[in-house]
Amino acid sequence: MNSLLLGEIIGPDILIILALVALLFGGSRIPQLARSLGSASREFKKGIEDGDGASQDTAPKEQDKPGHPS
């Protein structure tokens, strides 16, 4: 049995999904939901880009850890 992939959802399937979303959230909340998803996506991508080089530079050294005898 094949699993349902996002690329396999076409035509009437999309219309049914959109109708269910409209019923669940209401027509006036859909634009607000889309904006919040877009904002979250941008913040996630920004965090990924900022975190690429910073994770190695900001790691505390062994002697900087509290409780470590110097």
N, CA, C and O atoms as a CHARMM CRD file, in Angstrom:
* protein
*
  280
    1    1 MET  N      0.84300  -1.16800   0.00000 PROA 1      0.00000
    2    1 MET  CA     0.00000   0.00000   0.00000 PROA 1      0.00000
    3    1 MET  C      0.89500   1.24100   0.00000 PROA 1      0.00000
    4    1 MET  O      1.79000   1.37000   0.83500 PROA 1      0.00000
    5    2 ASN  N      0.64700   2.14000  -0.93300 PROA 2      0.00000
    6    2 ASN  CA     1.44800   3.35800  -1.03800 PROA 2      0.00000
    7    2 ASN  C      1.01400   4.37300   0.00500 PROA 2      0.00000
    8    2 ASN  O     -0.17300   4.51700   0.29500 PROA 2      0.00000
    9    3 SER  N      1.98900   5.07200   0.56200 PROA 3      0.00000
   10    3 SER  CA     1.65700   6.13600   1.50200 PROA 3      0.00000
   11    3 SER  C      1.31100   7.40000   0.72300 PROA 3      0.00000
   12    3 SER  O      1.81600   7.61400  -0.37800 PROA 3      0.00000
   13    4 LEU  N      0.46300   8.22100   1.28800 PROA 4      0.00000
   14    4 LEU  CA     0.02200   9.45100   0.64100 PROA 4      0.00000
   15    4 LEU  C      1.11300  10.50900   0.75500 PROA 4      0.00000
   16    4 LEU  O      1.48800  10.90800   1.85700 PROA 4      0.00000
   17    5 LEU  N      1.61100  10.95100  -0.36800 PROA 5      0.00000
   18    5 LEU  CA     2.62200  11.99100  -0.39400 PROA 5      0.00000
   19    5 LEU  C      1.97000  13.30600  -0.78200 PROA 5      0.00000
   20    5 LEU  O      0.91500  13.31100  -1.41600 PROA 5      0.00000
   21    6 LEU  N      2.58100  14.41300  -0.41000 PROA 6      0.00000
   22    6 LEU  CA     2.02600  15.72800  -0.71300 PROA 6      0.00000
   23    6 LEU  C      1.90800  15.94500  -2.21600 PROA 6      0.00000
   24    6 LEU  O      0.98000  16.61600  -2.66700 PROA 6      0.00000
   25    7 GLY  N      2.82000  15.39500  -2.99100 PROA 7      0.00000
   26    7 GLY  CA     2.78500  15.54300  -4.44200 PROA 7      0.00000
   27    7 GLY  C      1.64500  14.80000  -5.09300 PROA 7      0.00000
   28    7 GLY  O      1.29900  15.09000  -6.23900 PROA 7      0.00000
   29    8 GLU  N      1.04500  13.83600  -4.38800 PROA 8      0.00000
   30    8 GLU  CA    -0.04400  13.05300  -4.94400 PROA 8      0.00000
   31    8 GLU  C     -1.41000  13.68700  -4.69700 PROA 8      0.00000
   32    8 GLU  O     -2.41400  13.19500  -5.21200 PROA 8      0.00000
   33    9 ILE  N     -1.46800  14.76000  -3.92500 PROA 9      0.00000
   34    9 ILE  CA    -2.73800  15.43100  -3.64300 PROA 9      0.00000
   35    9 ILE  C     -3.01700  16.39200  -4.79300 PROA 9      0.00000
   36    9 ILE  O     -2.32500  17.39800  -4.95200 PROA 9      0.00000
   37   10 ILE  N     -4.04100  16.07500  -5.59800 PROA 10     0.00000
   38   10 ILE  CA    -4.35900  16.91200  -6.75500 PROA 10     0.00000
   39   10 ILE  C     -5.85500  17.11200  -6.87200 PROA 10     0.00000
   40   10 ILE  O     -6.64200  16.36200  -6.29300 PROA 10     0.00000
   41   11 GLY  N     -6.24100  18.13200  -7.62700 PROA 11     0.00000
   42   11 GLY  CA    -7.62100  18.39900  -8.01200 PROA 11     0.00000
   43   11 GLY  C     -8.61200  18.41000  -6.88000 PROA 11     0.00000
   44   11 GLY  O     -8.52500  19.24600  -5.98000 PROA 11     0.00000
   45   12 PRO  N     -9.56800  17.47700  -6.91400 PROA 12     0.00000
   46   12 PRO  CA   -10.65300  17.47700  -5.91900 PROA 12     0.00000
   47   12 PRO  C    -10.15700  17.30600  -4.48200 PROA 12     0.00000
   48   12 PRO  O    -10.79200  17.79200  -3.54600 PROA 12     0.00000
   49   13 ASP  N     -9.04800  16.63000  -4.30700 PROA 13     0.00000
   50   13 ASP  CA    -8.50700  16.45000  -2.95700 PROA 13     0.00000
   51   13 ASP  C     -8.17500  17.78900  -2.32200 PROA 13     0.00000
   52   13 ASP  O     -8.48400  18.01800  -1.15300 PROA 13     0.00000
   53   14 ILE  N     -7.55400  18.66700  -3.07800 PROA 14     0.00000
   54   14 ILE  CA    -7.19700  19.99100  -2.55800 PROA 14     0.00000
   55   14 ILE  C     -8.44800  20.78500  -2.22500 PROA 14     0.00000
   56   14 ILE  O     -8.49600  21.45900  -1.19600 PROA 14     0.00000
   57   15 LEU  N     -9.46500  20.71500  -3.08500 PROA 15     0.00000
   58   15 LEU  CA   -10.70700  21.44100  -2.82100 PROA 15     0.00000
   59   15 LEU  C    -11.38300  20.93900  -1.54100 PROA 15     0.00000
   60   15 LEU  O    -11.91300  21.73800  -0.76900 PROA 15     0.00000
   61   16 ILE  N    -11.36900  19.63500  -1.31700 PROA 16     0.00000
   62   16 ILE  CA   -11.96700  19.07800  -0.09700 PROA 16     0.00000
   63   16 ILE  C    -11.19400  19.54200   1.13000 PROA 16     0.00000
   64   16 ILE  O    -11.79400  19.90400   2.14200 PROA 16     0.00000
   65   17 ILE  N     -9.86700  19.53500   1.04800 PROA 17     0.00000
   66   17 ILE  CA    -9.04100  19.98400   2.17700 PROA 17     0.00000
   67   17 ILE  C     -9.27900  21.46100   2.46500 PROA 17     0.00000
   68   17 ILE  O     -9.41400  21.85000   3.62500 PROA 17     0.00000
   69   18 LEU  N     -9.33100  22.28700   1.42600 PROA 18     0.00000
   70   18 LEU  CA    -9.58500  23.71800   1.62100 PROA 18     0.00000
   71   18 LEU  C    -10.96400  23.97100   2.21000 PROA 18     0.00000
   72   18 LEU  O    -11.12200  24.86100   3.04500 PROA 18     0.00000
   73   19 ALA  N    -11.97400  23.19700   1.78500 PROA 19     0.00000
   74   19 ALA  CA   -13.32000  23.35000   2.33700 PROA 19     0.00000
   75   19 ALA  C    -13.33400  22.98000   3.81700 PROA 19     0.00000
   76   19 ALA  O    -13.98900  23.65100   4.61500 PROA 19     0.00000
   77   20 LEU  N    -12.62500  21.92900   4.18800 PROA 20     0.00000
   78   20 LEU  CA   -12.55600  21.53300   5.60200 PROA 20     0.00000
   79   20 LEU  C    -11.85300  22.59100   6.44400 PROA 20     0.00000
   80   20 LEU  O    -12.27500  22.87600   7.56500 PROA 20     0.00000
   81   21 VAL  N    -10.78700  23.17100   5.90900 PROA 21     0.00000
   82   21 VAL  CA   -10.07300  24.23200   6.62800 PROA 21     0.00000
   83   21 VAL  C    -10.98400  25.43900   6.81000 PROA 21     0.00000
   84   21 VAL  O    -11.01200  26.04300   7.88300 PROA 21     0.00000
   85   22 ALA  N    -11.73200  25.79300   5.76000 PROA 22     0.00000
   86   22 ALA  CA   -12.65100  26.93000   5.85800 PROA 22     0.00000
   87   22 ALA  C    -13.73700  26.67100   6.90400 PROA 22     0.00000
   88   22 ALA  O    -14.12500  27.58000   7.63700 PROA 22     0.00000
   89   23 LEU  N    -14.22400  25.43500   6.97100 PROA 23     0.00000
   90   23 LEU  CA   -15.24300  25.10800   7.97100 PROA 23     0.00000
   91   23 LEU  C    -14.68400  25.12900   9.38600 PROA 23     0.00000
   92   23 LEU  O    -15.35000  25.58700  10.31500 PROA 23     0.00000
   93   24 LEU  N    -13.46500  24.63600   9.55000 PROA 24     0.00000
   94   24 LEU  CA   -12.87400  24.57100  10.88400 PROA 24     0.00000
   95   24 LEU  C    -12.47700  25.94300  11.42100 PROA 24     0.00000
   96   24 LEU  O    -12.74200  26.25900  12.58100 PROA 24     0.00000
   97   25 PHE  N    -11.84600  26.75100  10.58400 PROA 25     0.00000
   98   25 PHE  CA   -11.29100  28.01400  11.06000 PROA 25     0.00000
   99   25 PHE  C    -12.15000  29.22800  10.71200 PROA 25     0.00000
  100   25 PHE  O    -11.95800  30.29400  11.29800 PROA 25     0.00000
  101   26 GLY  N    -13.06800  29.09900   9.80000 PROA 26     0.00000
  102   26 GLY  CA   -13.87600  30.23400   9.38200 PROA 26     0.00000
  103   26 GLY  C    -13.14500  31.05400   8.33600 PROA 26     0.00000
  104   26 GLY  O    -11.91600  31.13600   8.34700 PROA 26     0.00000
  105   27 GLY  N    -13.88700  31.65000   7.44900 PROA 27     0.00000
  106   27 GLY  CA   -13.30200  32.39100   6.33100 PROA 27     0.00000
  107   27 GLY  C    -12.46300  33.58300   6.74900 PROA 27     0.00000
  108   27 GLY  O    -11.48900  33.91500   6.07200 PROA 27     0.00000
  109   28 SER  N    -12.81500  34.23400   7.84700 PROA 28     0.00000
  110   28 SER  CA   -12.08300  35.43600   8.26100 PROA 28     0.00000
  111   28 SER  C    -10.75100  35.10500   8.93600 PROA 28     0.00000
  112   28 SER  O     -9.85400  35.94700   8.96600 PROA 28     0.00000
  113   29 ARG  N    -10.60700  33.89100   9.47900 PROA 29     0.00000
  114   29 ARG  CA    -9.36400  33.53300  10.17300 PROA 29     0.00000
  115   29 ARG  C     -8.31400  32.94200   9.24900 PROA 29     0.00000
  116   29 ARG  O     -7.14700  32.85400   9.63100 PROA 29     0.00000
  117   30 ILE  N     -8.69300  32.53500   8.04600 PROA 30     0.00000
  118   30 ILE  CA    -7.73800  31.89800   7.13800 PROA 30     0.00000
  119   30 ILE  C     -6.59600  32.84200   6.75600 PROA 30     0.00000
  120   30 ILE  O     -5.44000  32.42100   6.81300 PROA 30     0.00000
  121   31 PRO  N     -6.85700  34.11000   6.36500 PROA 31     0.00000
  122   31 PRO  CA    -5.73100  35.01000   6.07400 PROA 31     0.00000
  123   31 PRO  C     -4.81700  35.23600   7.27800 PROA 31     0.00000
  124   31 PRO  O     -3.59800  35.31900   7.12600 PROA 31     0.00000
  125   32 GLN  N     -5.40100  35.33300   8.46800 PROA 32     0.00000
  126   32 GLN  CA    -4.60400  35.50800   9.68600 PROA 32     0.00000
  127   32 GLN  C     -3.74400  34.27000   9.94300 PROA 32     0.00000
  128   32 GLN  O     -2.58700  34.38900  10.34500 PROA 32     0.00000
  129   33 LEU  N     -4.30100  33.09600   9.71400 PROA 33     0.00000
  130   33 LEU  CA    -3.55800  31.84900   9.87500 PROA 33     0.00000
  131   33 LEU  C     -2.41200  31.76500   8.87800 PROA 33     0.00000
  132   33 LEU  O     -1.30900  31.34500   9.23000 PROA 33     0.00000
  133   34 ALA  N     -2.66900  32.16300   7.63100 PROA 34     0.00000
  134   34 ALA  CA    -1.62400  32.13800   6.59900 PROA 34     0.00000
  135   34 ALA  C     -0.50100  33.11300   6.94200 PROA 34     0.00000
  136   34 ALA  O      0.67300  32.79400   6.75100 PROA 34     0.00000
  137   35 ARG  N     -0.85000  34.30500   7.44700 PROA 35     0.00000
  138   35 ARG  CA     0.17800  35.27400   7.84000 PROA 35     0.00000
  139   35 ARG  C      1.03500  34.74300   8.98100 PROA 35     0.00000
  140   35 ARG  O      2.25600  34.90000   8.96500 PROA 35     0.00000
  141   36 SER  N      0.41300  34.12400   9.95800 PROA 36     0.00000
  142   36 SER  CA     1.18000  33.61300  11.09100 PROA 36     0.00000
  143   36 SER  C      2.08000  32.44800  10.66700 PROA 36     0.00000
  144   36 SER  O      3.19100  32.31500  11.17900 PROA 36     0.00000
  145   37 LEU  N      1.61900  31.60800   9.74500 PROA 37     0.00000
  146   37 LEU  CA     2.46600  30.52800   9.24000 PROA 37     0.00000
  147   37 LEU  C      3.65300  31.08500   8.45000 PROA 37     0.00000
  148   37 LEU  O      4.76900  30.58000   8.56700 PROA 37     0.00000
  149   38 GLY  N      3.41500  32.11800   7.65300 PROA 38     0.00000
  150   38 GLY  CA     4.50100  32.75100   6.90700 PROA 38     0.00000
  151   38 GLY  C      5.52100  33.39600   7.82700 PROA 38     0.00000
  152   38 GLY  O      6.72600  33.29200   7.60000 PROA 38     0.00000
  153   39 SER  N      5.03300  34.06500   8.86800 PROA 39     0.00000
  154   39 SER  CA     5.92800  34.69600   9.83100 PROA 39     0.00000
  155   39 SER  C      6.76100  33.65300  10.57200 PROA 39     0.00000
  156   39 SER  O      7.96000  33.84100  10.77900 PROA 39     0.00000
  157   40 ALA  N      6.13000  32.57000  10.96400 PROA 40     0.00000
  158   40 ALA  CA     6.85500  31.50300  11.65700 PROA 40     0.00000
  159   40 ALA  C      7.90700  30.88000  10.74800 PROA 40     0.00000
  160   40 ALA  O      9.00300  30.54800  11.20000 PROA 40     0.00000
  161   41 SER  N      7.57900  30.72300   9.47900 PROA 41     0.00000
  162   41 SER  CA     8.52800  30.15700   8.51800 PROA 41     0.00000
  163   41 SER  C      9.73500  31.07500   8.34500 PROA 41     0.00000
  164   41 SER  O     10.87300  30.60700   8.30900 PROA 41     0.00000
  165   42 ARG  N      9.48700  32.37900   8.23700 PROA 42     0.00000
  166   42 ARG  CA    10.59700  33.33800   8.10100 PROA 42     0.00000
  167   42 ARG  C     11.49200  33.32100   9.33600 PROA 42     0.00000
  168   42 ARG  O     12.71700  33.32400   9.21100 PROA 42     0.00000
  169   43 GLU  N     10.89600  33.30500  10.52000 PROA 43     0.00000
  170   43 GLU  CA    11.68000  33.27000  11.75200 PROA 43     0.00000
  171   43 GLU  C     12.49900  31.99200  11.85500 PROA 43     0.00000
  172   43 GLU  O     13.64300  32.01700  12.30900 PROA 43     0.00000
  173   44 PHE  N     11.91500  30.87700  11.43500 PROA 44     0.00000
  174   44 PHE  CA    12.62900  29.59800  11.46900 PROA 44     0.00000
  175   44 PHE  C     13.83600  29.63800  10.54000 PROA 44     0.00000
  176   44 PHE  O     14.93300  29.23100  10.92100 PROA 44     0.00000
  177   45 LYS  N     13.63000  30.13500   9.30600 PROA 45     0.00000
  178   45 LYS  CA    14.74100  30.22100   8.35300 PROA 45     0.00000
  179   45 LYS  C     15.82000  31.17300   8.84900 PROA 45     0.00000
  180   45 LYS  O     17.01000  30.90700   8.68200 PROA 45     0.00000
  181   46 LYS  N     15.40500  32.28700   9.46100 PROA 46     0.00000
  182   46 LYS  CA    16.36700  33.24700  10.00400 PROA 46     0.00000
  183   46 LYS  C     17.17300  32.60900  11.13000 PROA 46     0.00000
  184   46 LYS  O     18.38500  32.80600  11.22000 PROA 46     0.00000
  185   47 GLY  N     16.50500  31.84900  11.98400 PROA 47     0.00000
  186   47 GLY  CA    17.19400  31.16000  13.07500 PROA 47     0.00000
  187   47 GLY  C     18.17800  30.12700  12.56400 PROA 47     0.00000
  188   47 GLY  O     19.26600  29.97400  13.12000 PROA 47     0.00000
  189   48 ILE  N     17.80500  29.41400  11.50600 PROA 48     0.00000
  190   48 ILE  CA    18.70400  28.42600  10.91000 PROA 48     0.00000
  191   48 ILE  C     19.94300  29.12100  10.35100 PROA 48     0.00000
  192   48 ILE  O     21.06300  28.65800  10.56900 PROA 48     0.00000
  193   49 GLU  N     19.75200  30.22400   9.63400 PROA 49     0.00000
  194   49 GLU  CA    20.88700  30.94900   9.04500 PROA 49     0.00000
  195   49 GLU  C     21.78400  31.54000  10.12200 PROA 49     0.00000
  196   49 GLU  O     23.00800  31.48500  10.00300 PROA 49     0.00000
  197   50 ASP  N     21.19500  32.10400  11.16900 PROA 50     0.00000
  198   50 ASP  CA    21.98600  32.70500  12.24200 PROA 50     0.00000
  199   50 ASP  C     22.70700  31.65400  13.06200 PROA 50     0.00000
  200   50 ASP  O     23.79800  31.91300  13.57000 PROA 50     0.00000
  201   51 GLY  N     22.12800  30.48100  13.20200 PROA 51     0.00000
  202   51 GLY  CA    22.68700  29.45600  14.05700 PROA 51     0.00000
  203   51 GLY  C     23.76800  28.61100  13.41400 PROA 51     0.00000
  204   51 GLY  O     24.41500  27.82800  14.10900 PROA 51     0.00000
  205   52 ASP  N     23.98900  28.73900  12.10700 PROA 52     0.00000
  206   52 ASP  CA    24.97900  27.89300  11.43700 PROA 52     0.00000
  207   52 ASP  C     26.38000  28.07900  11.98900 PROA 52     0.00000
  208   52 ASP  O     27.02000  27.09100  12.35100 PROA 52     0.00000
  209   53 GLY  N     26.88100  29.29400  12.06900 PROA 53     0.00000
  210   53 GLY  CA    28.24200  29.52600  12.53700 PROA 53     0.00000
  211   53 GLY  C     28.31500  29.84500  14.01400 PROA 53     0.00000
  212   53 GLY  O     29.37200  29.69900  14.62800 PROA 53     0.00000
  213   54 ALA  N     27.21100  30.27700  14.59400 PROA 54     0.00000
  214   54 ALA  CA    27.21600  30.73000  15.97700 PROA 54     0.00000
  215   54 ALA  C     27.33400  29.58100  16.96900 PROA 54     0.00000
  216   54 ALA  O     27.85500  29.77700  18.06600 PROA 54     0.00000
  217   55 SER  N     26.87000  28.40200  16.61900 PROA 55     0.00000
  218   55 SER  CA    26.88300  27.30700  17.58700 PROA 55     0.00000
  219   55 SER  C     28.29500  26.89000  17.95600 PROA 55     0.00000
  220   55 SER  O     28.52500  26.46100  19.08700 PROA 55     0.00000
  221   56 GLN  N     29.23600  27.00000  17.05100 PROA 56     0.00000
  222   56 GLN  CA    30.61500  26.62100  17.33700 PROA 56     0.00000
  223   56 GLN  C     31.33100  27.71800  18.11000 PROA 56     0.00000
  224   56 GLN  O     32.17400  27.42400  18.95800 PROA 56     0.00000
  225   57 ASP  N     31.01000  28.97900  17.83200 PROA 57     0.00000
  226   57 ASP  CA    31.69800  30.09900  18.47500 PROA 57     0.00000
  227   57 ASP  C     31.21900  30.33200  19.90500 PROA 57     0.00000
  228   57 ASP  O     31.99700  30.79000  20.74100 PROA 57     0.00000
  229   58 THR  N     29.95800  30.02700  20.20600 PROA 58     0.00000
  230   58 THR  CA    29.40100  30.36200  21.51000 PROA 58     0.00000
  231   58 THR  C     29.46800  29.22200  22.51400 PROA 58     0.00000
  232   58 THR  O     29.04100  29.39100  23.65600 PROA 58     0.00000
  233   59 ALA  N     29.98700  28.07800  22.12500 PROA 59     0.00000
  234   59 ALA  CA    30.08600  26.95300  23.05500 PROA 59     0.00000
  235   59 ALA  C     31.10200  27.28900  24.14000 PROA 59     0.00000
  236   59 ALA  O     32.22100  27.69500  23.82700 PROA 59     0.00000
  237   60 PRO  N     30.73000  27.12800  25.42100 PROA 60     0.00000
  238   60 PRO  CA    31.66900  27.45900  26.50100 PROA 60     0.00000
  239   60 PRO  C     32.84600  26.48600  26.51200 PROA 60     0.00000
  240   60 PRO  O     32.70100  25.29000  26.25800 PROA 60     0.00000
  241   61 LYS  N     33.98000  27.03000  26.80900 PROA 61     0.00000
  242   61 LYS  CA    35.18000  26.19200  26.91900 PROA 61     0.00000
  243   61 LYS  C     35.13800  25.45400  28.24100 PROA 61     0.00000
  244   61 LYS  O     34.40900  25.85100  29.15100 PROA 61     0.00000
  245   62 GLU  N     35.89900  24.40200  28.35700 PROA 62     0.00000
  246   62 GLU  CA    35.88500  23.56600  29.56000 PROA 62     0.00000
  247   62 GLU  C     36.22900  24.36400  30.80600 PROA 62     0.00000
  248   62 GLU  O     35.60700  24.15100  31.84700 PROA 62     0.00000
  249   63 GLN  N     37.20900  25.28800  30.74300 PROA 63     0.00000
  250   63 GLN  CA    37.59200  26.03700  31.92200 PROA 63     0.00000
  251   63 GLN  C     36.59800  27.13800  32.26700 PROA 63     0.00000
  252   63 GLN  O     36.65100  27.67400  33.37400 PROA 63     0.00000
  253   64 ASP  N     35.68300  27.49600  31.34600 PROA 64     0.00000
  254   64 ASP  CA    34.69700  28.52800  31.61300 PROA 64     0.00000
  255   64 ASP  C     33.45800  27.98600  32.31800 PROA 64     0.00000
  256   64 ASP  O     32.63300  28.77200  32.78400 PROA 64     0.00000
  257   65 LYS  N     33.30400  26.67200  32.40900 PROA 65     0.00000
  258   65 LYS  CA    32.12000  26.09400  33.02200 PROA 65     0.00000
  259   65 LYS  C     32.18400  26.28200  34.53200 PROA 65     0.00000
  260   65 LYS  O     33.25000  26.15400  35.13400 PROA 65     0.00000
  261   66 PRO  N     31.02300  26.59100  35.15100 PROA 66     0.00000
  262   66 PRO  CA    31.01100  26.73800  36.60700 PROA 66     0.00000
  263   66 PRO  C     31.31500  25.40900  37.29900 PROA 66     0.00000
  264   66 PRO  O     30.92300  24.34300  36.82200 PROA 66     0.00000
  265   67 GLY  N     32.00800  25.48800  38.40900 PROA 67     0.00000
  266   67 GLY  CA    32.33000  24.30300  39.17700 PROA 67     0.00000
  267   67 GLY  C     33.58300  23.58900  38.70800 PROA 67     0.00000
  268   67 GLY  O     34.00500  22.60900  39.32100 PROA 67     0.00000
  269   68 HSD  N     34.18100  24.06800  37.63000 PROA 68     0.00000
  270   68 HSD  CA    35.41100  23.45500  37.12200 PROA 68     0.00000
  271   68 HSD  C     36.60000  24.10500  37.80300 PROA 68     0.00000
  272   68 HSD  O     36.73500  25.32600  37.73700 PROA 68     0.00000
  273   69 PRO  N     37.45600  23.35100  38.44500 PROA 69     0.00000
  274   69 PRO  CA    38.62300  23.94500  39.10800 PROA 69     0.00000
  275   69 PRO  C     39.59000  24.52600  38.06700 PROA 69     0.00000
  276   69 PRO  O     39.89400  23.89500  37.05500 PROA 69     0.00000
  277   70 SER  N     40.05300  25.72700  38.34200 PROA 70     0.00000
  278   70 SER  CA    40.98500  26.38200  37.40500 PROA 70     0.00000
  279   70 SER  C     42.41300  26.19800  37.83300 PROA 70     0.00000
  280   70 SER  O     43.32500  26.68100  37.16300 PROA 70     0.00000
